[in-house]
Amino acid sequence: MIESLIRISPSVTYWAAWLSIASTAALFIFFGGVGFMGPANDFLSIFQFLSLIPALFALQRILVDSNASVINIASGLAFVGILIFAMLQAALVVGLVTFSQTLRAILSVGSLIAIWWVAIGFVSLGGDIFPQRWAWLVLISGVFYLLIAVGFWISGSPEHPLAAVGFLVSTITVPWWLFWLSRLLREMPN
């Protein structure tokens, strides 16, 4: 089953990039336009994060020889984070919980995913599997995604400058990273 996920990862990663853009657009429309986080953003984010799973397995397989302990730990944390994130968002969409009830947990599991991105960036910088500019992009995406949680934790609000800057930079870099990753995975031998 994992091999099947790895085989489809370039296509799924490509569509994950588009889901990232759609989710961000929904966030801007609902939050900026109407003043609340909309169900469309919550719904799209479930698929946005679940669609990272094939890329996670592909990257784990590709990078494990570069630094097995870091990649295995980061990939395991990200996998757990993705599943918990999806479950919490699904519970939010169907009305089992409120946004405020899930906020701290979402930030925590989002941080696990950001740590995975940072680990991929560091391991990629030390090798020659991926282009260095790609490694820097994934590292930057992870650091700025982490800043969202840091800003929230400091102030309890998305209006903290760290959260705002983290959100703005990561909404640009994450889809870019995913598009680039889908191309790189397509070019790699199976």
N, C-alpha and C positions, 0 to 999 in steps of 0.2 A: 504494500500500500504506500509506503514512504517513497519507493522508487517511482510510483505513478505520480505522486505529488511533485516530486522533483522534476519529472518529465514535463509536467504542465506548468511549472513555475514561471517560465518567461511570459506566457500568455496571461496567467493569473496576476502576475506582478504588474504587467501593463495595465490591466483593468483596475488593479488596486490603486494605481496612480490616478486614474480617472475618478474612482470612488473618493479618493482623498480630496480631489478638487471639488467634486459635487458636495461632499460633506462640509467642506470649508465654505462653499458658496451658500449652502443652507444655513450654516451658522451665522454668516454675515447677514443674510436676509432676515432670518427669524430673530436673532439677537439684536442686530442693529436696527432693523426695520420695525419690529413689533415689540421689542423690549424683553423677550424671553427666549430661552433656548428651545428651539422647536423640535417637535417629534421627528420631523424629516431628518434633521441632523443626527439625532439619537439613533434612528433606524439605520441611516447610511453608515454610521460609524461602526455598527456591528459587523457589517460586511467588509468595511474598510480594514478592520483589524484582523478578522478571520482570513481575509485574502492574503495576509502576510505569511501565513503558515507554510505554503509551498516554498516561498522565498527563504524562510527561516531554515527549512530542511535542506534546501539546495546550498545555502551559504554555509551551513554547519558542515555539510559533506565536503565542500570545496576548501574551507579554511581550517578544518580540524588538524591537518598535518602541520600547519603554521604554528599553532599554539593550542593544543588539544584541551588543556584544562580551562583556559580562558573562554574558548569558543563553546565548549560543552556546558560550562556553568552559565554563561550569558545566554546561550540558546535555550537551556532549560528554564531559566528565569523568564525569558521572553515568552516561551510557549505557555507557561502557567499564567503569566500576565495577560496574554492575548485571550486565553479562555475565560479568565475571571472578568476581564473587561467586557467581553461579548455577553457573558451571563448577566452582569450588572446592567448593561445597556438594554438587554432584552427585558429584564425585570422593570426597568424604567419605562420602556415603550409600552408594555402591557399594564402599567399602573400599579405594580406590586410595591414599588418604592418611589420616593420622590428624589428630585435632583439633589437636594441638600443631604439626603440620607446616603447617597452614593458618592458624593463629591470626594471625600478623603480617600475612599477605597479606589476610585477611578484614578486619582492623582498618584496613588502609590503604585498601582499596577502599570500606569502609564510610565512611571519612572523605571520600572523593570524593562520595559520595551526600549526606553531611551538608553539605558545602560547597555542593552544588547547592541544598539546602533553604535554607541561609543566604542564598545569592545571590537566590533567589526571594523570600525575605522582604524583603531590602533593596530590590530593584527594585520589589516590590509596595508597599512603604511610600512610595516616591517617586511613585507614580501613583494613579490613581483607578479602576483596572480591578477590583480586589478590595477588599473591606472591610478597613479598617485592622486590625481585630482578627484577621482571618484572616492578614494579613501578619505580625503579631506572633507568632501561633501557629506558623506555619511557621518563622520565625526562631528562636523558642525551641526548637522541635523539633530543628532543625539544630544549634544550639549544644549542647544536652544530648546529642544523639547523638554529637557530636564528643568530648564529655567521656568517653564510654565508652572510646574509643581512647586518649585522653590518660591516663586512670587506668591502663589496661593498660600503656601504654608506660613510665610512671613506675615501676610496681611489678611488672609482669609477672603481675598477679593481678586477677581480677574483684572482689576484696574491697577494693581501694583506694577510698576515699570518693568520689573523682571518678567512677570507673567505676560505682559503685553508684548514686550520685545521677543520673548521666547515664542509666543504664539505667531507673531508676524513673520519671523524668520523661518520657523519650522513649517508654516503653511506654504512657504515658497520652496524650501529646500526638500521637504519630504516627497512631494510628487515628482520633483526633478530627479531626486535620487532613485525613486521607484522606476521612472521611465528609463533612466540610464541602466539600472540593474536589469530590467527586462531585456534590454539590448545585449548587455554583457552575458547574461545567462543563455541567450539564444546563440551566441557566438561560441560558447564553450562546448567542448566535446562531452557527450554523456558518460 
